């Protein structure tokens, strides 16, 4: 007898995560309609049947927990102010997802600003312990990262807590973490651009953003272009700058006759405008962290990081660890990577012989 198809079966056949399939089948608003349709079509094709009785039971269980328990999970943030995270659309979704999933378990997020005046790690450890908090989620650090060390540190009384870190900004001590699959997203983007006919593809990134991602985007770009001749593309050195550096960007674009640029910047239009350039016109543009709701990214193609899932996954990992009494710094830290989705939104049209995009002329 053949094995009944599962959500994992559907996920593997489509090359997406099991969580994506689960949310799509529940018509969750975080999943694009096109992805929902793909999942639905494939589930019908494979003969997948959802266990409605179990689904109703789990939904009722979550509601009961939310009504009866209301237990706290610590949510730690950093930055110049308690709401520095609002400046990043990605971090806004991380936090939103964590709140949603905590509520589903019957918990709530008790938020703490690590850079609050007078706050110390010793004091915070005591506060968390006195409030009966066992689970800790560390939001991405909004602190300047020293290029020499490429990471921030935090010294709480970890033995008392089950901890999950969102991002690579806190690498020491090594906790279980949830991160975006930066490496795979870069490979997906480069494959897409090559498929569309682009051959002079450049990677432009601010230094802090490069460090925040633990240089995974840059590593994937360098690996991909290391055998440029075999791929039929040009080998172009990445441009990593301490600020927007318009003069450097201008020289780099012109010197290498860039016909497609890959970056991650919510202000990319504002950066290029003084140079008389528009993403998708003089050259193709793909953003590695699209904000699908911002006018600043209207018409831009690139990677949708599925950031809402980060919060969901972080809470899932914390709850799993608490159930198993896994407190302290793990001997074998686990990293969960959330995959992104390519979104074609206009700035990466197919390159044709009549659309010469590799000759940038600055006056």
C-alpha positions as CSV (number, residue, x, y, z in Angstrom):
1,X,0.0,0.0,0.0
2,X,1.4,3.4,-1.0
3,X,2.1,5.9,1.8
4,X,-0.4,8.7,2.2
5,X,1.0,12.0,1.1
6,X,1.8,14.5,3.9
7,X,2.5,18.2,4.1
8,X,6.2,17.3,4.0
9,X,5.6,15.4,0.7
10,X,4.0,18.5,-0.8
11,X,6.8,20.7,0.5
12,X,9.5,18.6,-1.0
13,X,7.8,18.3,-4.4
14,X,7.5,22.2,-4.6
15,X,10.9,23.0,-3.0
16,X,9.4,25.0,-0.1
17,X,9.3,24.5,3.6
18,X,6.6,22.4,5.4
19,X,5.6,25.6,7.3
20,X,4.9,27.3,4.0
21,X,2.6,24.4,3.0
22,X,0.8,24.4,6.3
23,X,0.1,28.2,6.2
24,X,-0.9,28.0,2.6
25,X,-3.5,25.3,3.3
26,X,-4.8,27.5,6.1
27,X,-5.1,30.4,3.7
28,X,-2.8,32.5,5.9
29,X,-2.4,36.1,4.7
30,X,1.4,35.9,4.9
31,X,1.5,33.5,1.9
32,X,1.2,35.0,-1.6
33,X,-1.9,34.0,-3.5
34,X,0.3,32.5,-6.3
35,X,2.0,30.2,-3.7
36,X,-1.3,29.2,-2.1
37,X,-2.6,28.1,-5.5
38,X,0.6,26.1,-6.2
39,X,0.3,24.3,-2.9
40,X,-3.5,23.7,-3.4
41,X,-3.0,22.3,-6.9
42,X,-0.1,20.1,-5.8
43,X,-2.0,18.8,-2.8
44,X,-5.0,17.9,-5.0
45,X,-2.6,16.3,-7.5
46,X,-1.0,14.1,-4.8
47,X,-4.3,13.3,-3.2
48,X,-3.5,14.9,0.1
49,X,-6.3,14.9,2.7
50,X,-6.3,17.1,5.7
51,X,-7.3,15.6,9.0
52,X,-10.1,18.0,9.8
53,X,-10.9,16.5,13.2
54,X,-7.3,16.9,14.3
55,X,-7.2,20.4,12.9
56,X,-10.3,21.4,14.8
57,X,-8.9,19.9,18.0
58,X,-5.6,21.8,17.7
59,X,-7.5,25.0,17.0
60,X,-9.7,24.5,20.1
61,X,-6.7,23.6,22.2
62,X,-4.9,26.9,21.1
63,X,-8.0,28.9,21.9
64,X,-8.3,27.3,25.4
65,X,-4.7,27.9,26.2
66,X,-4.9,31.6,25.1
67,X,-8.0,32.1,27.3
68,X,-6.7,30.3,30.4
69,X,-2.9,30.6,30.7
70,X,-1.4,33.9,29.4
71,X,2.2,33.0,30.4
72,X,5.1,35.2,29.4
73,X,8.0,34.7,27.0
74,X,10.8,37.3,27.1
75,X,11.4,39.2,23.9
76,X,14.7,41.1,23.9
77,X,15.4,44.1,21.7
78,X,18.2,46.6,21.3
79,X,18.8,50.0,19.7
80,X,18.8,53.7,20.3
81,X,15.1,53.5,21.4
82,X,12.6,50.8,22.5
83,X,11.1,50.8,19.0
84,X,14.3,50.9,16.8
85,X,13.0,47.7,15.2
86,X,10.3,49.7,13.5
87,X,12.9,51.1,11.1
88,X,13.2,47.6,9.5
89,X,10.2,46.1,7.7
90,X,11.9,42.7,8.2
91,X,12.1,43.1,11.9
92,X,8.5,44.4,12.2
93,X,7.4,41.1,10.7
94,X,9.7,39.1,12.9
95,X,8.1,40.7,16.0
96,X,4.5,40.3,14.6
97,X,5.1,36.7,13.8
98,X,6.4,36.0,17.3
99,X,3.4,37.7,18.9
100,X,1.0,35.7,16.8
101,X,2.6,32.4,17.6
102,X,3.0,33.1,21.3
103,X,-0.7,33.8,21.4
104,X,-1.5,30.6,19.7
105,X,0.3,28.7,22.5
106,X,-1.5,30.7,25.2
107,X,1.6,32.9,25.9
108,X,2.4,36.6,25.4
109,X,5.6,38.4,24.7
110,X,7.0,40.4,27.6
111,X,9.3,42.9,25.8
112,X,12.6,44.2,27.3
113,X,14.9,46.9,25.8
114,X,18.4,45.8,26.5
115,X,19.8,49.3,25.9
116,X,17.5,51.0,28.4
117,X,19.6,53.3,30.6
118,X,20.5,51.5,33.8
119,X,19.8,48.0,32.4
120,X,22.5,45.4,32.9
121,X,22.6,41.8,32.0
122,X,22.6,40.8,35.7
123,X,19.6,43.0,36.5
124,X,17.7,41.6,33.4
125,X,18.5,38.0,34.4
126,X,17.0,38.6,37.9
127,X,13.9,40.4,36.4
128,X,13.2,37.5,34.0
129,X,13.7,34.9,36.8
130,X,11.5,36.7,39.3
131,X,8.7,37.0,36.7
132,X,8.8,33.2,36.2
133,X,10.0,33.5,32.6
134,X,11.6,30.4,31.1
135,X,11.6,31.2,27.4
136,X,13.7,33.9,25.8
137,X,13.6,35.2,22.2
138,X,16.4,37.5,21.1
139,X,15.4,39.9,18.4
140,X,18.1,40.9,15.8
141,X,20.5,43.3,17.4
142,X,20.3,46.9,16.3
143,X,23.8,47.8,17.3
144,X,26.8,48.7,15.1
145,X,28.8,45.5,14.5
146,X,32.6,45.7,14.7
147,X,34.0,44.3,11.4
148,X,36.9,42.7,13.3
149,X,34.6,40.5,15.4
150,X,31.5,40.5,13.0
151,X,29.1,39.8,15.9
152,X,27.7,41.1,19.1
153,X,27.7,39.3,22.5
154,X,25.3,39.0,25.4
155,X,25.9,37.5,28.8
156,X,22.7,36.6,30.6
157,X,22.3,33.9,33.2
158,X,21.6,31.5,30.4
159,X,21.4,28.4,32.5
160,X,17.9,29.5,33.7
161,X,16.4,29.9,30.3
162,X,15.5,28.3,27.0
163,X,16.7,30.7,24.4
164,X,16.3,31.2,20.6
165,X,18.1,33.9,18.7
166,X,16.6,35.4,15.5
167,X,19.5,36.4,13.1
168,X,23.3,36.1,13.1
169,X,23.9,39.3,15.0
170,X,24.4,37.4,18.2
171,X,26.8,34.6,17.6
172,X,28.3,34.3,21.1
173,X,27.2,32.4,23.1
174,X,26.0,29.9,20.4
175,X,22.2,29.4,20.9
176,X,19.6,27.8,18.8
177,X,18.7,30.3,16.1
178,X,16.4,31.1,13.2
179,X,17.9,32.8,10.2
180,X,17.0,33.6,6.6
181,X,18.7,31.3,4.1
182,X,20.8,34.2,2.7
183,X,23.1,31.8,0.8
184,X,20.3,30.1,-1.1
185,X,18.5,33.4,-1.8
186,X,21.6,34.8,-3.5
187,X,22.0,31.7,-5.6
188,X,18.3,31.8,-6.6
189,X,18.6,35.5,-7.6
190,X,21.8,35.0,-9.6
191,X,20.3,31.9,-11.4
192,X,17.2,34.0,-12.2
193,X,19.2,36.9,-13.6
194,X,21.4,34.6,-15.8
195,X,18.3,32.9,-17.0
196,X,16.9,36.3,-18.1
197,X,20.0,37.0,-20.1
198,X,22.2,39.1,-17.8
199,X,25.9,38.5,-17.8
200,X,27.5,41.5,-15.9
201,X,25.9,41.0,-12.5
202,X,27.2,43.1,-9.6
203,X,26.7,42.8,-5.8
204,X,26.4,46.1,-3.9
205,X,25.9,46.2,-0.2
206,X,26.5,48.4,2.9
207,X,29.1,47.0,5.3
208,X,26.8,46.7,8.3
209,X,24.2,44.8,6.3
210,X,26.9,42.5,5.0
211,X,28.0,41.8,8.6
212,X,24.4,41.4,9.9
213,X,24.0,38.5,7.4
214,X,27.3,37.0,8.5
215,X,28.5,37.7,5.0
216,X,26.4,34.8,3.6
217,X,25.1,36.8,0.7
218,X,28.7,37.8,-0.2
219,X,29.9,34.2,0.2
220,X,27.3,32.9,-2.2
221,X,28.0,35.6,-4.7
222,X,31.8,34.9,-4.6
223,X,31.2,31.2,-4.9
224,X,28.9,31.7,-7.9
225,X,31.2,33.9,-9.8
226,X,34.4,31.9,-8.9
227,X,33.7,29.9,-12.1
228,X,32.3,32.8,-14.1
229,X,33.6,31.5,-17.4
230,X,31.8,28.2,-17.1
231,X,28.6,30.1,-16.4
232,X,29.1,32.5,-19.2
233,X,29.2,35.5,-17.0
234,X,31.7,38.2,-16.0
235,X,33.6,38.0,-12.7
236,X,32.9,41.3,-11.0
237,X,34.2,42.2,-7.5
238,X,31.5,43.0,-5.0
239,X,31.2,46.6,-3.8
240,X,30.9,46.7,0.0
241,X,30.8,50.3,1.4
242,X,30.6,51.9,4.8
243,X,27.8,54.1,3.6
244,X,25.9,54.6,0.4
245,X,29.0,56.1,-1.2
246,X,27.4,57.4,-4.5
247,X,30.8,58.2,-6.0
248,X,32.1,54.7,-5.4
249,X,28.9,53.2,-6.8
250,X,29.0,55.4,-9.9
251,X,32.6,54.4,-10.7
252,X,31.9,50.7,-10.0
253,X,28.8,50.6,-12.2
254,X,30.6,52.4,-15.1
255,X,33.9,50.5,-14.8
256,X,32.3,47.0,-15.0
257,X,29.4,48.0,-17.3
258,X,26.9,46.4,-14.8
259,X,23.8,45.2,-16.6
260,X,22.2,43.8,-13.4
261,X,22.7,44.8,-9.8
262,X,21.9,42.8,-6.6
263,X,21.5,44.5,-3.3
264,X,19.3,44.9,-0.2
265,X,18.3,48.5,0.4
266,X,14.9,50.0,1.2
267,X,16.2,53.3,-0.1
268,X,17.7,52.0,-3.3
269,X,15.7,54.4,-5.5
270,X,16.8,57.3,-3.4
271,X,20.4,56.1,-3.7
272,X,20.3,55.8,-7.5
273,X,18.2,58.9,-8.2
274,X,21.1,61.5,-7.8
275,X,23.1,59.4,-10.4
276,X,20.2,59.7,-12.9
277,X,19.5,56.0,-12.6
278,X,16.3,54.1,-12.1
279,X,16.2,50.4,-11.0
280,X,15.1,48.3,-13.9
281,X,15.8,50.8,-16.7
282,X,19.5,51.4,-17.2
283,X,20.2,48.0,-15.6
284,X,18.2,45.3,-14.0
285,X,17.8,45.3,-10.2
286,X,17.0,42.6,-7.7
287,X,16.6,43.2,-4.0
288,X,17.4,40.5,-1.5
289,X,14.9,41.7,1.1
290,X,11.8,43.1,-0.5
291,X,9.3,45.1,1.4
292,X,6.1,44.1,-0.5
293,X,4.0,46.8,1.2
294,X,6.3,49.8,0.8
295,X,6.1,52.3,-2.0
296,X,9.9,52.4,-1.9
297,X,10.0,48.9,-3.3
298,X,7.1,49.3,-5.8
299,X,8.0,47.7,-9.1
300,X,11.2,46.0,-7.8
301,X,11.9,42.3,-8.2
302,X,13.8,40.1,-5.7
303,X,13.5,37.9,-2.7
304,X,10.5,37.9,-0.3
305,X,12.2,36.6,2.9
306,X,8.9,35.3,4.4
307,X,9.9,37.2,7.5
308,X,6.6,36.6,9.4
309,X,7.6,32.9,9.6
310,X,10.7,33.8,11.6
311,X,8.6,34.8,14.6
312,X,6.5,31.7,14.2
313,X,9.6,29.5,14.1
314,X,11.4,31.2,17.0
315,X,8.4,30.7,19.3
316,X,8.0,27.1,18.1
317,X,11.7,26.4,19.0
318,X,11.4,28.0,22.4
319,X,8.2,26.1,23.3
320,X,9.8,22.8,22.1
321,X,12.9,23.5,24.3
322,X,10.8,24.4,27.3
323,X,8.7,21.2,27.0
324,X,12.0,19.2,27.0
325,X,13.5,21.3,29.8
326,X,16.4,22.3,27.6
327,X,17.8,25.3,29.5
328,X,21.2,26.9,29.1
329,X,23.6,27.1,26.2
330,X,23.1,24.0,24.0
331,X,26.0,21.6,23.4
332,X,24.9,21.2,19.8
333,X,23.1,24.4,18.7
334,X,20.6,24.1,16.0
335,X,20.0,26.6,13.2
336,X,16.7,26.7,11.3
337,X,16.9,28.5,8.0
338,X,13.8,30.0,6.4
339,X,13.7,30.1,2.7
340,X,12.7,33.1,0.6
341,X,10.6,33.3,-2.5
342,X,11.5,35.0,-5.8
343,X,9.1,37.8,-6.7
344,X,9.1,39.2,-10.3
345,X,7.8,42.7,-10.0
346,X,9.1,44.5,-13.0
347,X,12.8,45.5,-12.4
348,X,14.3,42.4,-14.0
349,X,12.8,42.2,-17.5
350,X,14.3,39.7,-19.9
351,X,17.4,41.1,-21.6
352,X,17.3,41.3,-25.4
353,X,19.8,42.4,-28.0
354,X,17.7,45.6,-28.5
355,X,17.8,46.4,-24.8
356,X,21.5,47.2,-24.3
357,X,21.9,47.5,-20.5
358,X,25.6,47.1,-20.0
359,X,26.7,50.5,-21.2
360,X,26.3,53.1,-18.5
361,X,27.3,56.6,-19.5
362,X,27.8,59.2,-16.8
363,X,28.3,62.8,-17.6
